[in-house]
Amino acid sequence: MFVKFRTEGYNGYSVQWSPFFENKLAVATASNFGLVGNGRLWLMAVGGPEGLVTERVYDTQDGLFDLAWSEVNENQLVTSSGDGSIKMWDVTLSDFPIQNWQEHQREVFSVEWNYITKDVFSSGSWDHTVKIWNPQAPRSIQTYTEHTHCVYSTAWSPRNPTLLMSGSGDQTVKLWDLKSPRSAQTIRAHQNEILSVDWNKYQDQMIATGSVDRTVKIWDLRRPDREVVCLAGHEYAVRRVKFSPHRPNILASAGYDMSVRFWDTSAPPGNNLIEVTDAHTEFVLGLDFNLYIQGQVATCAWDENIHVFMPPSLIQR
């Protein structure tokens, strides 16, 4: 199965499957590669003869860089934007966001919903801060300011409702416990900017980091002095890393080399790469696994294409 859809005039930044429906996904895009101009949020459905069908679009005044579906309301999601705003949308309404927060001073590159405390989400910004939000509150409920460079990625622990991590251009991963105003742990994970972080869904001490240094690293938080494994193969910066929700040892990465790579983190060193998909013709920025259909992946890229496919290696393993 391979289906694709063209986001005509809009470059893909982020894609996420709905946590409630097996066939719905949302895509955050920006015109002119996010440098200048407006953005568009696409709500898509997979199925039928067309493969991917647009159910609704929302236009914004500035490019959209990330999105996160609500974990508590099947019709709501938040987007982050180049103008520093975070907006909440209700897909049953046709036009305007139902909430708008304008606190960050620079582009907001990451939003992530808490899987356990379902009324909380996080954001990471080029203003170096990480913020915690409750959709019912007019302002952020917590701000962390220890990073010394852009915060590109945030991710909540799948097991601990108060534990969040962030990856930054300052080459560090920081862990934050919402019960404390200071970071709980700092790992200098790469020798270059960290663009993406993700948590293993089955082993809550295991995380993945992706960097401008072209590598993906797996870390055990109990032994942070060096990585468990370094996954080399991307030819340019790694823009997104995602652990499979179905297998603890399967990880996907997407990068500026236009490829999506699938790894077996438990394989012997040097044999971790299990498949390379190179259907995109520009930087691949968005990547997500479908929670409901094992092996199904969605990607989006600067080539204005959304792809939905099932890598053969994930079906066979």
N, C-alpha and C positions, 0 to 999 in steps of 0.2 A: 504494500500500500504506500503510495506517494501522491500527495495532493499539494498544490500550491496556489497561492493567491497573490495578485499584484496590488500593492498599496500605492497606486499611481501617484507619483509626485511626493511621496512621503517615505523617509528612510526609517527602517525598523530599529528600535532601541531595546524593547523589552516585550516578552510574551509570557503569559501565565494562563494555565488551565484553571478553570473554575474548581474550587474545592467541593462544589455541590453537584455539578452536572458533568457527566463523562464526555459530552460532545461540545462543550462551550469553552471558548478561550477569549482573552482580551489581549490587544497589542497596542503598545505605546509607540508613536512615531513622531518624527519631526521633519519639516521641510528643510531643504538646503543643508542636509546632514547635521541639523541641530545648531548650525552656526548663527543663523538669523532666520526670522520668519516664524510661522505658526506651527501648531502641532495638531495631531488628530489621534483620538482614541477610537479603536475599532473593536466592536464586539462581534465575534464570529461564531458560527456553528459548523461542525463537521458532520457531513452526511448528505445523502441525496446525490443526484446525478452530477451536480456542479462540484462536489467535493467540499469546498469551503464557501459558506454563504455569509454575507454581511447582514447582521441583524440590526445594528445601529452604529452610527458614528457620532462623535462629539468633536467639534473644532475648538481649539484653544488659541490664545494670542501668542503663545510662545511654545517652543518645542517641548514634547513630553519625553522624559528620559527613563522613567520606570513606572511600574504600577503594582498594586497588590489588592487582590480580592479580599473582601471582608470574610472573616471566619465565622461571623455570627449572623450575617444577613446575606442571603443568596443573591440579592439584587444590587448590592453596593460594592464599590471598589474605590481606591484612592490612586491618584496619579501625582507624580512629581515633575517639576517643570524647570526650564531654563531661566525663568524669571524669579526663581526662589519660592514659588508658591507650591502648596499642596492642596489638591482639590478632591472632594468626595463626590461621587456620581451615584445616582440611582437609575438603573437601566429601565425602570418602568416610566421614567420621565424623559421627555424628548429633547430638552434644550440645555438647561443650565445646571452647573454643579449645585448640590444641596449644601455644601460647606466649602469654605475657602480660607486657608491659613496662609498668612504672609509674614513669616517670622525669620526664615533663613535670609541671609544677606547675599548669597550667591546661588548658583545652580544647585538644584537638589537632584542628586544622582541615584538615590536609593530610597525606596519605601518597602517595608516588610511587615506583614501582619503577624502578631503573636498567635501561635497555634493553640496555646493552652489558656492563657488569659485573653479571651477572644475580643475584649473591648479595648485593646491596646495595639498600637503599631509604632514602628520606629522610622526615622529618616536619617540620611547621611548627606552632607552637603560639601560643596567646594569652599564654604566658609569655615571648614575644619571642625564643625560641630556634629554631634549625634543628638537627636532630639527624640523624646518619647511623647506620644500623643494618645488622647482618648477622644473619640469622635464627638462625644458630648461636651467636651471642654473647648472654650473659645481660644485658649492658648495651650502651648505645649506644657506637659506636666513635669518634664525633667529635661535638662540640657547638660551634655558632657562636652568638655572643652579641652581635653588633654592632647588630642591629635595636633600635629604641627603642619599638616598638609591636608589636601582634599580628602574627604571621606567618600570613597567610591561605592562601598558595599556594607550592608548590615544584614545580620541573620540571627534569628531567635533559636535558642536551644529547643529541640523537640521534646525534651524531658523536664527541664527546669523552667517554670513560668516566669522567673525574674531574671534569667540569664540571657544576655545579648552579646554578640560580638560584632566588631567593625573592622574593616580593612581600609588602609589609607595609603596615600602617596608618600607618607613618611616611612614606608617600608615595614610598618608594624601592624600586627593584629592585636586589638585590645578586647578584653572581656569585661563586661559591665554587669554588676548585680544591682537591680533597681532599688535594693534596700541600702545601697551605699552611694555616696556622692563621688567616689573615686573609683578608678578602674581596679578590677580584682586581679588582673593578670595582663602582662604585655609580652608579646613574642615578636622579636625581630625576625620576620619570616623570610624575607627576600632581600636581595641587594638592589632592588628597584621597586617602583610603585606597585602596590597590591590593588588590583582592579576588582577582585571578586573573592568572596568567602562563602562557604556553605558548611552545614552541619550534617554529619552522618545520621540518618534517621533511626539507626538501630544501635549504634555505639556512641553514646552521648559524650564520650571523651575524645572522639575522633572528628577532626575538621579538615577541610580542604581550602587551599589558597591558590589563586591564579594571579600571575604577575606580568608586568612589562618585560621581565627577564626571560619570557617564553616558556617558563616551567609552571607545572602544577605540583604542589607539595601537599602531602598528607601528614598531619600532625596528631600526636597523642598529647592532650593537655596535661597529662600527669608527668610527661617527660619532654618539656618544651625546649630543651637545649639543642635538639636537632630533629629534623623531619624523619618520619618513619620511612617514607619513600619519596623520591623526586621523579616526577613523570616528565620526561623531556621528549619533544617531538614537534611541537608547534614551531613554526618558522618566524612568527612575529608574536606580539603581545597576546596573552590569554585574557580575554574580556569577560568570560563567564564560566563558572564551575557549578555543577549541580550533581549531588548524589541521587541515585535512584531511590524512589520511595518503596521499591519492591525487593531490592537486593542490597545487602550491606556492603558488598565489594564492588559494585558497579558505579562508576563516576563518568560523567560527560563534561566536556570542555569545549568552548567555542572561542574563536580568536580572529585576530586581524589578518591571519593567513587565509581567510575565507573558508576554513575547515571546521567541522565538528568532529571531535574525537571521543571515542569510548574506551574506557580503561577498566581493567580488572585489578583492583588495588591489592588483591591477595595473591596475585601471580608472582613468580620469581622475578627479581629485578631484571629489567631488560626485556621482559615478556609481557609487560602490563598492557600495551596497546593492543586492542582487539578489533578495532574498526575505525576507518576514517571516511567521513562523508564530505564530499566537496561539491555539492550541488549549487551552493551560493557563488556569486561572482563578485562579491564585495565583503567588507568587514562583517562578521557575524557577531551580533551583540546580544541577541535574545535567545534563551534556551530554557526549556522546561519539560519535565516528564509528566505524563498524564497519570493522575492518582488512580484512575479506575481501569485503565487498559494497560496492562503490563507491556513494556517495551515501546509504547507510543510516545513520540517526541515531537515537540513543536519548536521551530526556530524562526527568527526574523533577522534581517540583515539590511545593510545600507544599499543593497541592490533592489530595494522596494519589493521584496518577496517574503511571504510567509510560507514555510514548508511544514507539512505534517507527514511523518513517516515512521516506519518501524524498522530499525536497523536489524538486518538478519542475524547479526552476532548476539543480539539481546534475546531474540526468539529462540535461538538454538541452545543457549547456555542454560 
